[in-house]
Structures are given as C-alpha cells and as structure tokens.
Amino acid sequence: LGPTICVGEILVEIMATTVGRGFLQPQPLEGPFPSGAPAIFIDQCARMGGTAALIGSVGDDDFGRMTLARLARDGVDVRAVAVLPDHPTGTAFVRYRADGARDFVYNIARSAAACIARTPAVEEVLARAGHLHVMGSALSIPAAAEVIVAAATAVKARGGSLSVDPNLRKELAQDAATARTFAALVAMADLLLPSGDELERAAGVAGEAAALERLFALGVREVALKRGAGGASVVAAGAAPVNAPAFAVDEVDPTGAGDCFGGAYVACRRLGLPVAEALTYACAAGARNVTRRGPMEGAGTRSELDTFIANTPRRPC
Ligand code: ADP
C-alpha cells in the first residue's frame, strides 16, 4: 500500500528562551523553526525511511518556504502542500513555565493552515495513501477535519491503516463537533498514541486498564502509551505489554517529542519491524528530539537513531 500521510497545521514556532517568564514583557526569542504536529510527525516518519506525504498549506512567505524546503530535504512528499498567496504561514509562540508546562500563542485559524482544500494534488495523495496518521490538534481546523475524515474512510476502505495521536492542546478548541469527529476516528483507529490523561479521555473511561479494555472493544489493536521521561509501553489486545525505558538525556526542549515518537513508531511498524524494535526507535526519536531546541530539530534518520541508541544509556525503570 501507498505512503503514510498526515493532514493538518504546518506552522513555524518561535520560542521563549527564558523559563518562567511570559510574553507580557519583551524577552529574547529563538526561531522560526519548522513546526506543527503533523509536520513534525511526517518529517520524523520520512527520516526513518518511510514513504511519507503531507497535506496542508503554507503562505507564500519566508516561513512557508523555509518549512517546505526542510520537509522536502528530509524526504517528505510535499506536492499536496498548497502555497497560498493571500494568507500568512501559521505561527506558534511557545513559553515554558517553571514546572515544565508550556503555553502556546497560536495563529492557526487566520493563517494559511486553516485553508486546507481538496485540490487535485490532495486528491492524488488521498487516492494512494496506505496509512493515515491523525493529529488531534488538526481537528480544530474545520477544513482539515473534513479532509481527515474523508482520508480515514478512503484509507480504511482500501485495507490501509489508521493511527491517532490525541495531541490535545488546551489552546485549541474542542467543541462538541470536534469531540464527535475525534471519537469517530478513535473508533476507526488501529493504533492510538496517547500521553498523560489522553488515554482516559480518548476512551471516555477512567482508569488505565478500563480505558484500554474499552479501546480494544472498539477495535483498536495497539496502544502506545507515551510517558515522557518515564519511557513508553505498547499494549496490544490480549498480549503482554512491551515496555521500554526512556533514554537518559538532558531535556532542553520537550516540544515535538511525542510527534517524533509517533513518526518513528509508525514508520517502523509499516517497514515491518516488530513492536519492541519499533518502540526502541520511537523512544530514541522522542529522546533525541528533546535534546535540541526547536520542535523538530532533533528528529533523526535511522542511522542517526542507531548511533543514538548505541551511545545513550537508559534511565532506570
Ligand atoms: P508527548 O509529547 O506526546 O506528550 P512524551 O512527552 O511522552 O509525548 O514523549 C514521547 C516519548 O519521547 C516518551 O515516551 C519518551 O520515550 C521520549 N521522551 C520524551 N521526553 C523525554 C525525556 N525528557 N527523556 C527521555 N525521553 C523522553
């Protein structure tokens, strides 16, 4: 089957360089960096060696040009990314709190990212996609949600597969329609990749065991639980969990870890690697990414991740 595809916001990120200070006063900023969860995911997927295509839109500006050039360099098929003359590329400003939490100031709704349309190039990608990865953040864009639902239906109908990363962001609206779309996609998913409380929220049930049971009853086959510096586990229906400790790294920027984890995991599974090996690459991709400033500056190729794995100790469980 055809490439792994992802649909949604392509952004640049501009980050605060101090911790604990907001944007109420001027402070030194760093960026722009290529960003947007779907873009980070698909970049890591392509770098891992998977065939990967992105559907989205950028403005006809330096932000868009920089991001597209980077994705193309990393092997992402960007032919279905529209370059729009009358909207700027979307932006995300991020600041870090002392407790590690992040606050984003997004411009997605009034940017090119909100104007995803079913162009002939998009139809062409949809017609051959073998796997769709859904980023929950993209569902806050009505036009993207529409393409995602159409893509999910088409991919599943041709025997392809679907993964969902809830990627819930407090800054992005989860109205009733978005929540319904999200629930419908979870019910179609083969693989779910939640972190934090997203497992229980996706299942609509409290407690890890009950949430997993509910998801398996819906037809989800594998759940990859992301636990930050606690590592990750993959639980499949009726099988013992496969656990992987995190790599011991100094985290300098947590943004993008889950997206890189997902990109590596999905690419590896589609390349035929067993769960344990895919999980090791996924943890390595997440850990390597947090060692660099910028949401996808630490995404790695398979050989870069092999080197990282060989040279980086694991954290004790
Ligand atoms: P998300 O970004 O979706 O919240 P996580 O923060 O759990 O996801 O990160 C995804 C994966 O990346 C983790 O399961 C872990 O393997 C790796 N990772 C993230 N942060 C760290 C860290 N500080 N040290 C080591 N590995 C990390």
Boltz pocket constraint, residues with backbone or C-beta under 6 A from the ligand:
constraints:
  - pocket:
      binder: B
      contacts: [[A, 193], [A, 194], [A, 195], [A, 196], [A, 225], [A, 226], [A, 227], [A, 228], [A, 229], [A, 230], [A, 231], [A, 232], [A, 245], [A, 246], [A, 247], [A, 248], [A, 249], [A, 251], [A, 254], [A, 256], [A, 257], [A, 258], [A, 259], [A, 261], [A, 282], [A, 283], [A, 284], [A, 285], [A, 286], [A, 287], [A, 290]]
      max_distance: 6.0
